Structures are given as structure tokens and as C-alpha cells.
């Protein structure tokens, strides 16, 4: 049996969608926007166009497909409206001094006809495979985790002229453009968190510093720095060799209260790097008290002053990057971020932004308490709890709708071969 119908969606869903109505040029676009977001929020495990259409009474595949691929609307305008809606409410307003997380995420994709597809490193499987990668910026302010912007990384092999193609942009270049987009809105982060893919890119760090942004990022173990060694001489040395040369007493024992409590040993060192003027603080983080007994060793760099950038501040601040991983897990697992039946770059971006809208709808109601008051008997502290409450509302309203439209139910049973007296 189909799981819902647009006519039976909860009132809170309609009120949310009305905030976007002036962006659509036709009534059909307003309708399909609601149908697409409702399909992403539905209970079906699959979120592609075919499945979303087959799961709802009154929703058709060709209308959804036309809305996603051909209809005249702009994904960036929808994304700007989504963020404006969040900023209009005191419970969801973007706070000052938030952490801006820059990251990229990939997923497998077979074939070679989809925009951006190519053999590249896919983080979710931890190896190189044929797939698609997106670059995103994400916000965390201590109370909420919110996706900001997204761009498709066009792998060189997917472009007619490869790396010489005018559409080819490296990931740090895409990340810089997304950061500038946030700054243009007036969103100025207190810290920018980046992984080693960006932290190792010195021109990218210079771009951040030219915008007077503070950053904290990962580094590769083979990165060379100029530091004072045990012989009290400044020399160029690899980070792993520097970590190995430090005495045990330089490392501080720190306990992290994450999803799973974790204990690390951290040492901070003031170093110089080529192309960067002055010194930067480097942190060496180990999961054991000595270098030789450690199975995990991470290296971080920050331009925050050493008075603030203590070992404890660095590891607790960088731990906030985990929120973007939580988002990817929820958006891919519950909202179909990597499930689509389109191939061109514009349609892909539209799908990603509509997933952002569905995610923000649940986040907004989690913070404002709307779903809790009507459809839950417990506090909705997580995304999955709030999504479950909304799906309960969808199911309840659909059963109520069926009671007033029994011919739909009887027609469904008849299609299975049952005869009802």
C-alpha cells in the first residue's frame, strides 16, 4: 500500500513549504516541491524519483522528473531562502562565533555519464572507486548542526578537456568559493575547521588568512616544518620525525567526552612553514603516551594565538568536525542524498539542495518544538527522533485520509486480486 498522499500531509509541513512559495513561477512547481520534500521525508528506504512517485497517491514520476530537470527555478535561491527561514526564528538563528566546517564527501556511482563521476577517493568506503564527490560547508554553533552550501566536484575525467576545461576547479577552489558565499551573507565564523586535504594546501591557508579567518586543520605526517629540535637548533624536519624526537613530558594527558569517551596525549609546538610568515602552532595528538606505542597519530595546524591554542582547546575544537560526518550519515541514510535518477550537474545540485531543505525542515521543528507538542511523547533531541515523530504524523494523517477516501483502498486491494463485499 502507498504510504502517504500530498492531501494528507501534516499542517506544519504545508506552513513550512509556504515560506518558499514566491520562488516558484507556476502552481505545478509549488506542488512538486511539496511532493519531492515529502518523498524525501517518507518512510521508504529508497528515495529515487520512481520510488517516491510510487509511494504516494497522486504523485507521478514524470512530473517529479520535470520539476527536477527542466522546470525554471534556481537551486541557489531556494538555498538562500532556507537559510533566511532559519535566521528568522530566535531558536534557530545562526549564532556568532560558530565553527565553519569545510569538508567533502563522496559516494559510489557506476557508469561514466553522470556529471562529475570519475575514479577518485570515496571517503565513505575509504578507497578509490568510481563515484561522485561534493564539497560542502557546514555550521556548528554548540546548539545545532546545519548544512550551508554544496558544490559538485567535477572530476577531470568527466570533462571534455580534462583539467584544461574551464569548468574544472580543484576542491580547495570550490571550498574558497563556498566560504566567500557564507561571508557575503554576513556569517563570519569564529573558526574554520578543515581536514588534511585542505590543511596541507598552503595557498588555501593563505586565502583564509587574507580574509582574516582563524582556522584549525589537519596536516600530513610527511609535511616539513622548521622547528627547534632537541639539539636546540632550528631545522627543517618532517612532522612524524618531530613527534618522535619530543620527550614524553612534552605530552599532556587529555580526556575527550565524545560519543565514546577517548583519551589522547597532546603536545603543541611553535613552528614555521614555507610561504607563511611568522609562526604557527602545531599539535601532535597520539592515542598512547609514547610515539612508538601509538597506533593513531594526528597532526594539526592553527593560526590561533598560542595563548588560546592549548592542546586541550585544539582537540576539543577539532572534535566539532564530527558533526558534518553525523549530517552526511543522516542525509545519506534517511533522506537519500546519494539516491537520484538524474545525470546533469544542475539536476544533481537541485537534488542536493532539496535534501538540505528536508533536513532543515526536521531541524527547525526539533528546535522550535512543533513536532514534540503534537506527535511525540518524549523530547526530540536528535534528528532521527524528530524524523520518526514526523513520519508518525504522516502515517496518522494518511490513515485518516483513507477513512474518507475508501475507494482508493478498495482499488488497491482489487489490484492485488481481492474482492471486497
N, C-alpha and C positions, 0 to 999 in steps of 0.2 A: 504493500500500500504506500502511496505517496505520503511524505512526512509533513507537508505544510502546503499552504496556499497564500499568495500575497494578500488576499482579502482577510486573512485571519491573523496577521502579524500583530504583536502587542502594540498598544498605543505609543509606548516610549520609542519604538523603532520608527514609527511614522513621524514623530516630532523631531527626531534626530535627522532624518532624511530631508525634512522640510528646510533645514538650515542650508541645504545645498541647492534648493530648487531654482534659484535665479541664475545658476550656472548652466542650466540646460536650455537649449533653444526650442525643444519640442516636448510635448507631453509624453511621447514614446520614450524619450531619454530619461525623463523622471521615473517612468515606470520601470525601465530596465535597470536603472541604477539601484532601485529598491530590490528588484529581483536578484541582481548579482550579489549585493551585500547580504541579502537574506540567504542566498545559496551558500556563501562562504561561511555563514554562521550556523548553518544547519548541521544535523547530526550525521549526515553521510560521511563515510571515510574518504571518499573521492570527491574532489572539488573542481573537476574539469567541467567544461561547458555542457557536455552531454549528460553527465550525472546530475548537475544542478537543475537542468531542464526537466529531466525525467522524475526528479524527486518532488516537484511542486505542481499542483493543479493550476493550470492557466499560464504556465511558463513554457516557452518554446525555444528550441535550440537556435533557430536561425535568427530570432530577434536578439537573443543574448550575444550571438556571434557578431551581428551587425553593430550592436552597441559598442562592443569591444574593439572592433577592427575598422569600421567605416564611419560611424557617427561623428559629426563635427564637434568635438569637445577637447579640452586641453587638460592633461593629467596634472600639470603644474598648478593650474588654477584650483583644481579640486584639492590638491595637497595644501595649498596656501589657506583655503577655506577651513580645512580640517584643523590646522594649527590655530587659526583665528578662533574657532569654536572652543578649543581648549583654553585659550587665553582669556576668554570672556567670562569664565567661571572662577570664583575665588578658590574652590577646592582643587582645580586642575591647572591654574595659571602657572606658567613657566617661571620658576624662581631664579633669582640672581645667583651667580657663582656656581652654576651647575657644572657637572662633568660632561664634556662633549666627547663621545666615543666614536672614533673612526675605525671602521672595520670592513672587511669584505667576506662574502660568503658564497659558496658555490654548491651546485648540485648536478648530478649526472643528467646528461641529455644525449640520447642516441641520434645518429644521423649527422648531417652537416648542412641542413637547410635552414635551421633556426638562427636568427641573428645572434652574434656573439659566441656561438658554440665553437669549441676547439679543444684540443688536448692541453690541459692545464691542471694546476694543483687544485684539488677539490678538498676543502677543509673538513667537510662532514664525513669523508671516508678516509682522510689522511694520506692520500696518494694522488698521483697524476692520472687523470682519466678524461674521457670526452665529456664535456659539460659546459655549463654557463656560470659566470661569476658576476656578482653585483657588488658595488661599493656603496656603503651606507654611512650616514651619520646618525647618531643615537644620543638621546639625552637621559641623564640620571641626576636627580637633584635631592636624593635622600628619601623622597616620598613616592616618586613614580619613575617608571622607565618608559620612554616614549620614542618611537622612531621619528626622525625628522625628514631626511631626504634619501633618495636612492637613485643610482645611475647604473645602467648596464655597461659592463666592461666588454668592449668589442675586441675579442681576441684577433691577433693579426691574421691568422689563417682564415678568419671568417670575412675578411675584407678583400675586395678585388685587387688592391695594390699592396696588401700586407701592411707592414709598418710604415710604408711611404704614403698610405692612404690618408686623406685629410681628416677622416673620421676617427683615425686611430689615436687614442690617448692612453697613456700609462695610468696605472691605478693611483699613484701619488698626484697626478694632474687632476684626475677626477675627484679625489679627496679634497684637494685645494679648492676646487670649484664649489663643492658642497659646503665646505667651511665658509667660504665667502657668501654663499646663499644664506646661511644662518646669521652671519654678521650683518648682512643687508637688512634683515628683519629686526635688528636690534637685540638679537640673542647673543650676548657676549659671555662665553664660558669662563669659569674660574680656572679650569684645567682641561687640556685636550689629552685624551688617552689614546695611544696608538700602539700597535704591536711592532714586532721587529721588522716586518716588511716595510714599514714607514720610518721606524726609528733609525734604521740603517741608512736611510736616504738623506744624506746631508743637505742637498738642495731643498728638500721638503722641510727639514728643520729650520733652514734659513727663511723659508717662506712664512713659517709660523712666527718666527721671531720678528720678521719685518711687520707683521700685523700686531705685534706686542702681545702675543699669546703665550701663556705658560703651558708647557707640555710635560708629559711623563710617558716614556715609550720604552719598548724593548730593544735590545741590541743582540747581535750575533756574537758567539763566543770568539770568533776569529777577528772581530773588529779591533783595530790597533788604536791605542791611545798613548798620550805622553803623560807619564805619572812618575812619582817618586818611588823608587824600589827600595828594597831592604838595605841596599848599599848607600842610601841617602843621596842617590843621584837620579836626576830626571832623564828618562829614556823612553823610547817608543817600545811598546810591549803589547802583545795580544791580551785580550781580557781574560781568557782562561789561564794564561800564564801568570797574569797579575793576581788572579784569585788564588792560584796555587802558592804564590810567594808570600801571601799575607799570613801573619801569625794568628793562631787560634783566638787570642784575646781580642783581636780586632772585630770579631763577630759577636753580635748581640742576639740573645735568645728572645724570640717574639712569638706569641700565640695569636693566631688569627681565628676569629669567630665567624666562619663562613657556614655554608650549608652543612659541611662536615668540618669540625674544628681541625686546625692544621698548625703545626709548629715549624718555624723556619729560623735559620740563622742568617743574619744580615750584617754586611759591612758596607760602609759608604766611603768613597774616595773622591777627592777633587782631582780632575784630570783636564787635559787639553786635547782638543781634536783638530785635525787639519780642516781648514776652511771656516772654522768657528772661532771668533775672537773671545779671549778670556777663558775662564774655566767653567766646567760643568760638573755636576755631581753624578757619580756613577754608583749604583747599588749592586752588590753581588748577593744573591739570595740562594741559600742552599737548604736542602731538606735534612741535613745532618750537620753535626758540629765541626767536621773536618772536610776538607776538599776531597780527599781520597775515598772517604766513606759515603760521599753524597751521590745519589743516583739522579737527582734533579738539581741543576744549577741554572739560574736565570740571571740575566744582566739587564739593568735598566739605566736610562739616562733622563735627566731633567734639567731644565734651566731655572727651576725654582731655587731661591737662595738657600744656602746650607743651614741657615738658622731655622728654616721650616722643613727642609727636605731631610728629615732624620730617617733612619732605617724603618722605623715603625710607620711614619707617615707615608713613605713610598710604597710599602707592601699593602697597607690598608687602602690607600687611594687607588692603586692599580687593580686591586681586587674588584673595584666597581665595574671593570670591563666585563665581568661575568654577566652583567645584566643584558648586554647585547646578545650573548650566547643564549640566555634564557628566552629573549624575544625570538631569535631565529628558531629555537626549538618549538616554541608555541605557535609561531606563524606558519612553520612548515608542517607541524604535526596536526594542528587544529583548523587552520584557515587556508590551507592549500597554496602557500606561497610558491611552491615549485610545481604545481599542477596547473596546466593550461593547455589549450589546443590552438595556439597561435604561433606564428613564426617571426613576424616582423618586429623590429625594435620598438616601434610606437605602441603596438598592441601589448607587448611584454611589459613595458613601463606602465601602461594603463592598468594591467592586471596587478602589478606590484602596488600601485597607489591605492587601488580598491581594497587590497588586503590590508594596507595601512589604515584605511577608513574603518574596516570591520574591526580591526584590533583596537583602534581608538574609541570606537563605539562602546566596546566592553569596558575599556579602561575608564572612560568618562563616567559610566554608570557605577563602576566599582567605587570611584572616589566620591560621587555625589549621593550614593545610597539609594538610587531609584529602584534597582532590582531587589535590593535587600528588603525594602518595605513591603513589597507585594509578593515576591516569588521565592523567598528563601526563609528558612527558619534558623539560620546561623549567619554570623558575619562573613561577608565575602571579601576575604583578604587577598586572594590570588586571582589571576586571570582565569584559570581553569574553573574555580568555584563560581565566578561570576558568569562565565560562559555556560556552565551547567544550569544555573538559575534561569538564564535567558532561554535556553533550549527547553526547560520545563515550561516556561511561559508559552513558547511556540507550540508545544505539544498540547497543552491545555486548551489554547485558543483554537487549534485545529480540530480537536475532538468536538468542541462546542460548535464550530462551524459545520462539521459533518452532521451534527444532530439537526441542523436546519437545512441541510442540503443532502438528504439521504439518497437522492438519485445518483449522486457521484459515487457513494459507497456501493450501492447496488450494481451500478455499471461496472465497477472494478471487480466485484465478485463474479458477475456474469462473464467477464473476460477470462476468468480462471475456470469456467465451466460449471459454476454453482448456479442452482436455480432456487430462488427465494419465493416462498409462498407469502 
